[in-house]
Structures are given as structure tokens and as C-alpha cells.
Amino acid sequence: MTEQSFVQRRSSLWNEFSVLVRGNRSTLKKGAVSFIRCFRELTQDLNTAKANGYDPAIIERLNALVNEGNQILYSQHVWPLKPIANFIIRTFPQKIRSHWKGILATTLLFYGIALFFGILCYFFPNIARELVAPSQISSIEWMYNPESGHFLRPRHVTSDADMFGYYIYNNISIAFRTFAGGIFAGVGSLFFLCLNAGFFGIVSGHLVSIGYSKTFVPFVIAHGAFELTAIVFSAYAGLLLGYRFFVTNGLSRGASIKKAGQDALPIIGGSTIMLVIAAAIEAFWSSKHMLSMQLRIGVGIGLWVLLLVYFLFAGRFNRRKK
């Protein structure tokens, strides 16, 4: 093949590819199939031109087009903000509302158990050491004792960052165990839900009973809105998998579990985001004991109300299509 015939036969494709890579994003998106086809043929043309020693100007043109195609194909893209925002604003709260009956039942179970043990340990403080290891109770008492050293001095910024990482690991590991327990026909999720509820109730009732409420309540009220709610959601997602194992609604067992997984995945994804937020609040806000108790409790109440409003109304009103 002569150089002239090569250029005449292939130049139309090169021009087509040039329009695609140098056009706007909409043009590239519409011509995605053509882009892949042209790019593949263009690389072959570049190899042909080099192998036959064609005019350097032709090789330079082809090489420039291939480089532009490579940048589009293999460049690292930032996180797509629009899908993430859409998930947070619409998909997650809509999915929670679509399962409101089951989530409400799971929430009542969690806080019912926590309230029972909280009242029990409030009126009988010594019983906490029978339900939880005495060494663990002593450690918790030290953490919330107003006279402990860590309450008498502010924590360093690097310590806040370290605790942020620890809280993320701790929170997500609890949520994952709670959700993963669903593979045991939902029994595991139910067990971890009750375990966490009981522990929370025991600790809360005991600390309030011994007079540590002024340090305990301002610390947990803000991040607890996200952390406790996420644990409840994780438990429900696990219970949903277990429930669909037995109640298939006419589907095969495998199809039923797959459908449950599709429902549970957005709930787990949203719960993970909530746990990261909880870890940030716990590390960078909850530990600021030098702030007034009224301010910290006020912010905590505000976060609970904000979370309730979010799940009630977010994603409920979609824009009308033109």
C-alpha cells in the first residue's frame, strides 16, 4: 500500500476520531461506540505508518490522536459526585421509607431492650457488674468520671485524628457483624442487635445512676444519632436477608435472597456513610468537654431532629420532568 492510498483510505476515520476527542462531553458520550472502534483502528494505522516509514508528519498526527484517546480511556477520574449526591438525597431515604414497618419494629426492639436494662441498672447499680465484666465497668466509669485526667485537659488535634480512625474501624466492624449475622437465617443479626441494645442500656443506666450523666449524656447524644440509627439499619438489613430465605413470595430461594440483597445493599451503603459521620462527630465534637453542656446537648438534640426530618422528607419531592 502506497503512502498516498493509505492516507486517502484512512483519513476519513482520523477526522471522525478527531471530532470525537476534541468535541464536548455530550458528543463523546453519544459517539462512545464509534470512539472505541476508531481508536482500535487508529492504533493499527499508527503501527502501519511506523512499520512502512511513512512521512513523519502522518506519524506525528496519528500519534497525537492516539495520545488523546489514551488520555480519555485511561485517565483517572474523580469520584462522580452526582450519583453519590443522588444516593444520599434520594435513594437512601426512599429505601428506608419503603421498609418503614420492618425498620420501625427493629427500632422499637432495640430501644425497648436498651430501656429495660437502663431502668434495671439505674435502680440497681450493682447489677451492672453481674451483667458486664467488672473490669469493663471500671474502665467505663474511669472514661466518664468528671475527675479523670482526660476531662481536665483538652485533647490534641492529632489525638482527635487517631480516634477518628479508631471510631470508624469500631463502628463499621459492629455494623458489619450485625448485618453479616443475617446469613444465619437472620438469627445472627437479631443476636447482635439485642447484644448492642443491652450493653448500651446497661452502661447508660449505670452511669446515670452513679452521677456521671453530666459527662456521659453530652458525649454520646450527638454521634449517637447516627451511630445507633446505623446499627438498627444494619440489623434490619441482616434480618431482611434471613426473612427472605424463608418467605420467598413465589420466587425461588436464590432469587428471593438476591432480591433481598438488592434492597439491603442501599441500606448498608447509607449506614456506612452514617457511621463515618458518627465517627467524625465523636472524634472532633463529642470529646470537646470544655464546651458548655447545654450547647453540646442542644446540638445533639438538633442532630436527632435533623436525622428524623431527613428520613421523613428527603427524596420525597422529585422535580417534574419537562
C-alpha positions as CSV (number, residue, x, y, z in Angstrom):
1,M,0.0,0.0,0.0
2,T,1.4,3.4,-1.0
3,E,1.5,6.3,1.4
4,Q,-0.9,8.3,-0.7
5,S,-3.5,5.5,-0.9
6,F,-3.1,4.8,2.8
7,V,-3.9,8.5,3.6
8,Q,-6.8,8.6,1.2
9,R,-8.4,5.4,2.6
10,R,-7.9,6.2,6.3
11,S,-8.2,10.0,6.6
12,S,-12.0,10.0,7.0
13,L,-11.7,7.8,10.1
14,W,-9.0,10.0,11.5
15,N,-11.1,13.1,11.0
16,E,-14.1,11.3,12.7
17,F,-12.0,10.4,15.7
18,S,-10.6,13.9,15.9
19,V,-14.1,15.4,16.1
20,L,-15.0,12.9,18.9
21,V,-11.9,13.6,21.1
22,R,-11.9,17.3,20.6
23,G,-15.7,17.8,21.0
24,N,-17.6,18.3,24.2
25,R,-18.6,15.6,26.7
26,S,-22.0,15.2,25.2
27,T,-20.5,14.5,21.7
28,L,-18.1,11.9,23.2
29,K,-20.9,10.2,25.1
30,K,-23.2,9.9,22.1
31,G,-20.3,8.5,20.0
32,A,-18.9,6.1,22.6
33,V,-19.2,3.1,20.3
34,S,-17.6,4.9,17.4
35,F,-14.8,6.1,19.7
36,I,-13.9,2.5,20.7
37,R,-13.9,1.4,17.0
38,C,-12.0,4.3,15.7
39,F,-9.4,4.2,18.5
40,R,-8.7,0.5,17.8
41,E,-8.3,1.1,14.1
42,L,-6.2,4.2,14.7
43,T,-3.6,2.4,16.8
44,Q,-3.3,-0.1,13.9
45,D,-2.9,2.7,11.4
46,L,-0.1,4.2,13.6
47,N,1.7,0.9,13.7
48,T,1.3,0.5,9.9
49,A,2.7,4.0,9.3
50,K,5.7,3.4,11.5
51,A,6.4,0.0,10.0
52,N,6.3,1.4,6.4
53,G,8.3,4.5,7.2
54,Y,5.7,6.9,6.1
55,D,6.0,10.7,6.3
56,P,6.9,11.8,9.9
57,A,4.0,14.3,9.7
58,I,1.5,11.5,9.2
59,I,3.0,9.5,12.1
60,E,3.0,12.6,14.3
61,R,-0.7,13.3,13.6
62,L,-1.6,9.7,14.3
63,N,0.5,9.6,17.5
64,A,-1.2,12.8,18.7
65,L,-4.7,11.3,18.2
66,V,-3.7,8.1,19.9
67,N,-2.4,10.0,22.9
68,E,-5.6,12.0,23.1
69,G,-7.6,8.7,23.0
70,N,-5.4,7.2,25.7
71,Q,-6.0,10.2,28.0
72,I,-9.7,9.7,27.6
73,L,-9.6,6.0,28.1
74,Y,-7.1,5.6,30.9
75,S,-7.1,8.9,32.8
76,Q,-8.0,8.7,36.4
77,H,-11.4,10.2,37.1
78,V,-12.6,11.8,40.3
79,W,-15.4,10.4,42.3
80,P,-18.7,11.0,40.5
81,L,-20.4,13.5,42.8
82,K,-23.8,13.5,41.1
83,P,-24.5,9.7,41.7
84,I,-23.3,10.0,45.3
85,A,-25.4,13.1,46.0
86,N,-28.4,11.4,44.4
87,F,-27.9,8.3,46.6
88,I,-27.7,10.4,49.8
89,I,-30.5,12.8,48.9
90,R,-33.0,10.4,47.3
91,T,-32.1,6.7,47.1
92,F,-31.2,6.0,50.7
93,P,-34.1,7.8,52.4
94,Q,-36.5,6.4,49.9
95,K,-35.3,2.9,50.6
96,I,-35.7,3.4,54.3
97,R,-39.2,4.7,53.9
98,S,-40.1,1.8,51.7
99,H,-39.2,-0.6,54.5
100,W,-40.6,1.6,57.3
101,K,-42.6,-1.1,59.0
102,G,-39.7,-3.5,59.4
103,I,-37.3,-0.7,60.4
104,L,-39.8,0.6,63.0
105,A,-40.2,-2.8,64.5
106,T,-36.4,-3.2,64.7
107,T,-36.0,0.2,66.2
108,L,-38.6,-0.5,68.9
109,L,-36.9,-3.8,69.7
110,F,-33.5,-2.1,70.1
111,Y,-34.6,0.8,72.2
112,G,-37.1,-1.4,74.2
113,I,-34.2,-3.7,75.3
114,A,-32.0,-0.7,76.0
115,L,-34.7,1.0,78.1
116,F,-35.3,-2.2,80.1
117,F,-31.7,-2.7,81.0
118,G,-31.2,1.0,81.5
119,I,-34.1,1.2,84.1
120,L,-32.9,-2.0,85.7
121,C,-29.3,-0.7,86.2
122,Y,-30.5,2.7,87.3
123,F,-32.4,1.3,90.2
124,F,-30.0,-1.5,90.9
125,P,-26.5,-0.1,90.0
126,N,-24.6,-3.1,91.3
127,I,-26.3,-5.4,88.9
128,A,-24.2,-3.9,86.0
129,R,-21.2,-5.8,87.3
130,E,-23.1,-9.0,87.1
131,L,-24.1,-8.4,83.5
132,V,-20.9,-7.0,82.2
133,A,-17.3,-7.8,83.3
134,P,-16.3,-5.8,86.4
135,S,-13.1,-4.7,84.7
136,Q,-15.0,-3.3,81.8
137,I,-17.4,-1.4,84.0
138,S,-14.5,0.1,85.9
139,S,-12.9,1.2,82.7
140,I,-16.1,2.8,81.5
141,E,-16.5,4.6,84.9
142,W,-13.0,6.0,84.5
143,M,-13.8,7.2,81.0
144,Y,-16.8,9.2,82.2
145,N,-15.6,10.2,85.6
146,P,-15.5,14.1,85.7
147,E,-12.4,13.9,87.8
148,S,-10.4,11.7,85.4
149,G,-7.4,13.3,83.9
150,H,-8.7,13.3,80.3
151,F,-11.6,15.5,81.4
152,L,-9.3,18.1,82.9
153,R,-7.2,18.9,79.7
154,P,-8.2,19.3,76.1
155,R,-7.2,16.6,73.6
156,H,-4.6,17.3,71.0
157,V,-5.6,17.6,67.3
158,T,-3.5,14.5,66.3
159,S,-5.3,12.5,69.0
160,D,-8.6,13.5,67.5
161,A,-7.5,12.2,64.2
162,D,-6.2,9.0,65.7
163,M,-9.5,8.5,67.5
164,F,-11.4,9.2,64.2
165,G,-9.7,6.3,62.6
166,Y,-10.4,4.1,65.6
167,Y,-14.1,5.0,65.7
168,I,-14.5,4.3,62.0
169,Y,-13.0,0.9,62.4
170,N,-15.0,0.1,65.6
171,N,-18.3,1.4,64.3
172,I,-18.2,-0.3,60.9
173,S,-17.0,-3.6,62.4
174,I,-20.0,-3.6,64.7
175,A,-22.4,-2.8,61.8
176,F,-20.8,-5.4,59.6
177,R,-21.1,-8.1,62.2
178,T,-24.7,-7.2,62.8
179,F,-25.5,-7.3,59.1
180,A,-23.4,-10.4,58.3
181,G,-25.3,-12.3,61.0
182,G,-28.2,-12.3,58.6
183,I,-26.7,-15.2,56.7
184,F,-27.7,-17.4,59.7
185,A,-31.3,-17.1,58.8
186,G,-31.4,-13.7,60.5
187,V,-30.6,-15.1,63.9
188,G,-27.1,-13.6,64.0
189,S,-28.4,-10.1,63.2
190,L,-31.0,-10.4,65.9
191,F,-28.4,-11.6,68.4
192,F,-26.0,-8.7,67.7
193,L,-28.9,-6.2,67.8
194,C,-30.0,-7.4,71.2
195,L,-26.4,-7.6,72.5
196,N,-25.7,-4.0,71.5
197,A,-29.0,-2.7,72.9
198,G,-28.5,-4.5,76.2
199,F,-24.9,-3.2,76.5
200,F,-26.0,0.4,75.7
201,G,-28.8,0.2,78.2
202,I,-26.6,-1.3,81.0
203,V,-23.9,1.3,80.5
204,S,-26.4,4.2,80.3
205,G,-28.4,3.2,83.3
206,H,-25.3,2.5,85.4
207,L,-23.5,5.8,84.6
208,V,-26.6,7.9,85.2
209,S,-27.2,6.1,88.5
210,I,-23.7,6.9,89.9
211,G,-24.0,10.5,88.9
212,Y,-22.0,10.6,85.7
213,S,-24.8,11.8,83.5
214,K,-23.2,15.3,83.1
215,T,-20.3,13.7,81.3
216,F,-22.0,10.8,79.6
217,V,-25.0,12.4,78.0
218,P,-23.3,15.3,76.3
219,F,-20.7,12.9,74.9
220,V,-23.0,10.4,73.4
221,I,-26.0,12.4,72.4
222,A,-24.6,13.9,69.2
223,H,-22.8,11.0,67.5
224,G,-25.4,8.5,68.9
225,A,-28.0,9.9,66.5
226,F,-26.0,8.5,63.5
227,E,-24.3,5.5,65.2
228,L,-27.3,3.9,66.9
229,T,-29.6,4.5,63.9
230,A,-27.0,2.9,61.6
231,I,-26.7,-0.1,63.9
232,V,-30.5,-0.5,63.7
233,F,-30.5,-0.2,59.9
234,S,-27.7,-2.8,59.7
235,A,-29.6,-5.2,61.8
236,Y,-32.7,-4.7,59.7
237,A,-30.8,-5.4,56.5
238,G,-29.5,-8.7,58.0
239,L,-32.9,-9.6,59.2
240,L,-34.3,-8.9,55.8
241,L,-31.9,-11.4,54.2
242,G,-32.9,-14.0,56.8
243,Y,-36.6,-13.3,56.3
244,R,-36.4,-13.7,52.5
245,F,-34.7,-17.0,53.0
246,F,-37.9,-18.4,54.4
247,V,-40.6,-16.1,52.8
248,T,-39.9,-16.2,49.1
249,N,-43.2,-14.7,47.8
250,G,-43.3,-17.2,44.9
251,L,-39.7,-16.8,43.9
252,S,-37.0,-19.4,44.1
253,R,-35.0,-19.3,47.2
254,G,-31.9,-17.9,45.4
255,A,-34.0,-15.3,43.6
256,S,-35.6,-14.3,46.8
257,I,-32.3,-13.8,48.6
258,K,-30.9,-11.9,45.6
259,K,-33.9,-9.6,45.7
260,A,-33.4,-9.0,49.4
261,G,-29.7,-8.3,48.8
262,Q,-30.7,-5.6,46.3
263,D,-32.9,-4.0,48.9
264,A,-30.4,-4.4,51.7
265,L,-27.4,-3.0,49.8
266,P,-28.5,0.6,49.7
267,I,-29.4,0.4,53.4
268,I,-25.9,-0.9,54.2
269,G,-24.3,1.7,52.0
270,G,-26.2,4.5,53.7
271,S,-25.5,3.1,57.1
272,T,-21.8,3.1,56.3
273,I,-21.9,6.8,55.5
274,M,-23.8,7.4,58.7
275,L,-21.1,5.6,60.7
276,V,-18.3,7.6,59.1
277,I,-20.3,10.8,60.1
278,A,-20.7,9.4,63.6
279,A,-17.0,8.7,63.9
280,A,-16.2,12.3,62.8
281,I,-18.6,13.8,65.3
282,E,-17.4,11.5,68.1
283,A,-13.7,12.4,67.4
284,F,-13.9,16.1,66.7
285,W,-17.0,17.2,68.6
286,S,-18.2,14.9,71.3
287,S,-14.8,15.0,73.1
288,K,-14.9,18.8,73.4
289,H,-15.8,18.7,77.0
290,M,-14.6,22.3,77.5
291,L,-17.8,23.4,75.7
292,S,-20.9,24.0,77.8
293,M,-23.2,21.0,78.5
294,Q,-26.2,23.0,77.3
295,L,-24.5,23.6,73.9
296,R,-23.5,20.0,73.4
297,I,-26.9,18.6,74.3
298,G,-28.6,21.2,72.2
299,V,-26.5,20.2,69.2
300,G,-27.2,16.6,69.9
301,I,-31.0,17.1,70.0
302,G,-30.7,19.1,66.8
303,L,-28.9,16.2,65.0
304,W,-31.6,13.7,66.1
305,V,-34.4,16.1,64.8
306,L,-32.4,16.7,61.6
307,L,-32.0,12.9,61.0
308,L,-35.7,12.4,61.6
309,V,-36.7,15.1,59.1
310,Y,-34.2,13.7,56.6
311,F,-35.7,10.3,56.6
312,L,-39.2,11.6,56.5
313,F,-38.9,14.1,53.7
314,A,-35.6,13.7,51.7
315,G,-36.2,12.4,48.2
316,R,-40.0,12.7,48.6
317,F,-40.4,15.5,46.2
318,N,-38.8,14.9,42.8
319,R,-38.5,17.5,40.1
320,R,-41.2,17.4,37.5
321,K,-39.9,16.3,34.1
322,K,-40.2,18.9,31.5
